[in-house]
Amino acid sequence: MKKLAFLFALMATPLAAQDFSEGSTAKSWNLYAESPAMFEAKVVDILCTVAGDCANECAVGRQLGLERTADNVLVYPNKNTQAGFQGAAVDLHPYCGKMVDVDGLLIEDEDIAGATNIYQVQKLKEAGAEDWIKANTWSKNWAKLYPEAKGKGPWFRRDPRVNAIIAATGHLGQGLSPEEAYEITR
């Protein structure tokens, strides 16, 4: 019940109640409704915070959020600073349960459903630390996991998991024979 009360409190929080752009050095991506935002937050496990599913709190692979200190709003860090749409969980994972300062881009548009408290983390640091860390560790971690996948081009063209799925179900996910009509080659 406590978790539901927290969720309702988050939903009832007025949008854009505070300007978090002061001091931010975030680089624009020219996204609709973006604004630079730097703030202090606690890194939280979203499933634990919202749904009370805390058995695997902060485990690798869990989606992480930022509970903003200034107004107790749960911010969803959906992206890190890399050009591909890698999530920010890998960058935030070492800080789960800790206070951090983050700088990045906040997407806020109360007229578009779902475009509230969406965040792109560009850099972070543990609260009180001097040095910022660039939020770009996803590809580095992926390369350590799959050293055999060296080569040029985007990571997903070389990822053994992705290639295994394509080999089994084709590029369209419909099996290999329907692809003949589209002349899809490997």
C-alpha positions in Angstrom: 0.0 0.0 0.0 2.9 2.3 0.8 4.2 1.8 -2.8 0.9 2.7 -4.3 0.7 5.9 -2.2 4.2 6.8 -3.5 3.1 6.2 -7.1 0.0 8.4 -6.7 2.1 11.1 -5.1 4.4 11.0 -8.1 1.5 11.2 -10.5 0.0 14.2 -8.6 3.2 16.2 -8.7 2.8 19.2 -11.0 4.8 19.0 -14.2 7.7 21.4 -14.8 7.3 22.6 -11.2 11.0 23.5 -11.1 13.6 24.6 -13.5 16.7 22.3 -13.4 18.7 23.9 -16.1 20.9 26.1 -13.9 24.5 24.9 -14.0 23.8 22.2 -16.6 26.3 21.8 -19.4 24.2 19.1 -21.2 24.6 19.1 -25.0 21.4 19.5 -27.0 20.2 16.7 -29.2 17.5 19.0 -30.7 14.8 16.7 -29.3 11.2 17.9 -29.0 10.5 19.3 -25.6 14.1 18.8 -24.3 15.7 21.0 -21.7 19.0 20.8 -19.9 18.6 19.5 -16.4 21.1 18.9 -13.6 19.9 17.6 -10.3 20.6 15.4 -7.3 18.8 12.1 -7.1 18.8 8.7 -5.5 19.3 5.8 -8.0 16.4 3.4 -7.4 15.2 0.1 -8.8 12.0 1.1 -10.6 10.2 -2.2 -10.1 10.9 -2.0 -6.4 9.9 1.6 -6.1 6.7 1.5 -8.1 5.5 -2.1 -7.8 7.1 -3.3 -4.6 9.0 -6.1 -6.5 12.2 -5.8 -4.4 13.4 -9.4 -4.3 16.0 -8.7 -7.0 16.5 -5.0 -6.2 19.4 -3.4 -8.1 20.3 -6.7 -9.8 22.0 -6.4 -13.2 19.4 -6.0 -15.9 16.8 -4.2 -13.8 15.6 -0.9 -15.0 16.8 1.9 -12.8 15.3 5.3 -12.0 16.3 8.6 -10.5 14.2 9.7 -7.5 14.9 13.5 -7.7 15.7 15.0 -4.3 14.3 18.5 -4.9 10.7 17.3 -5.4 10.6 13.5 -4.9 9.7 12.9 -8.6 10.7 9.6 -10.2 12.6 10.4 -13.3 13.0 7.7 -16.0 16.6 7.7 -17.4 15.8 6.0 -20.7 19.1 6.8 -22.5 22.8 7.5 -21.9 24.9 9.9 -23.9 25.8 7.4 -26.8 24.3 7.9 -30.2 22.6 4.5 -30.2 19.6 4.3 -28.0 21.3 2.3 -25.2 19.7 2.7 -21.9 21.3 4.3 -18.9 21.0 1.4 -16.5 24.6 0.2 -17.1 25.9 3.6 -16.2 23.7 4.0 -13.1 24.0 0.4 -11.8 27.2 1.0 -9.7 25.2 3.8 -7.9 22.0 1.9 -7.2 20.7 2.9 -3.7 23.1 5.9 -3.6 22.8 9.6 -4.1 24.1 11.0 -7.3 24.3 14.3 -9.3 23.3 13.9 -12.9 23.4 16.2 -15.9 21.6 15.6 -19.1 18.4 16.4 -21.0 14.9 16.2 -19.6 11.9 15.7 -21.9 8.7 17.3 -20.5 5.5 17.8 -22.4 2.3 17.5 -20.6 0.3 17.5 -23.9 1.9 14.2 -25.1 1.1 11.1 -23.1 4.2 9.4 -21.7 6.6 12.3 -22.4 7.0 13.2 -18.7 10.2 12.9 -16.7 12.1 11.1 -19.5 15.8 11.7 -19.1 19.0 11.3 -21.1 21.9 11.0 -18.7 25.0 12.6 -20.2 27.2 12.6 -17.1 27.0 11.7 -13.4 28.9 11.5 -10.2 28.3 10.3 -6.7 26.9 13.1 -4.6 29.7 15.1 -3.1 32.3 13.8 -5.6 34.4 16.3 -7.6 34.8 14.6 -11.0 32.0 13.9 -13.4 31.8 10.6 -15.3 30.6 10.5 -18.9 27.6 8.2 -19.3 28.9 6.1 -22.1 29.8 2.7 -20.7 27.2 0.5 -22.4 29.4 -0.2 -25.6 32.5 -0.7 -23.5 30.7 -3.3 -21.3 29.2 -5.0 -24.4 32.7 -5.2 -26.0 34.1 -6.9 -22.9 31.2 -9.4 -22.9 31.7 -10.2 -26.6 35.4 -9.8 -27.5 34.9 -12.2 -30.5 32.5 -9.7 -32.0 35.2 -7.3 -33.3 34.8 -5.5 -36.6 33.3 -2.4 -38.2 29.7 -1.3 -38.0 27.1 -1.0 -35.3 27.3 -3.4 -32.3 24.0 -5.1 -33.1 25.3 -6.3 -36.5 28.0 -8.2 -34.6 26.2 -9.3 -31.5 26.1 -13.1 -31.3 22.7 -13.0 -29.6 21.2 -10.9 -32.3 22.8 -13.0 -35.1 21.5 -16.2 -33.5 18.0 -14.9 -33.5 18.3 -13.8 -37.1 19.7 -17.2 -38.1 16.8 -19.0 -36.5 13.9 -16.7 -37.4 15.2 -14.4 -40.2 15.4 -10.7 -40.3 11.6 -10.3 -40.2 11.0 -12.9 -37.5 8.8 -14.9 -39.8 11.3 -17.7 -40.7 13.8 -17.8 -43.5 11.5 -18.5 -46.5 9.4 -15.3 -46.4 12.6 -13.3 -46.7 13.2 -14.7 -50.2 10.4 -12.4 -51.5 12.2 -9.4 -50.1 15.6 -10.5 -51.3 17.1 -10.0 -47.8 20.7 -11.1 -47.7 23.0 -11.7 -44.8 
